[in-house]
């Protein structure tokens, strides 16, 4: 198991965060993701459980461009 956090972008879906990780809201409340566990974070903006994904992106036909340009070194 990795000992660091990974974040993957699902095509037309959420960010998948694999722990260990800490997710903090603007008020400083923390949600801990244990090592090897995953949570999905909403990208479509329509989830009723923000910041977590509730699969609403499927109903609203969310389309993403999960690829990105690497930053120049």
Secondary structure, 3 states (H helix, E strand, C coil): CCCCCEEEECCCCCEEEEECEEEECCCCCEEEECECCEEEECCCCCCCCCCECCCHHHHCCCCCCCCCCCCCC
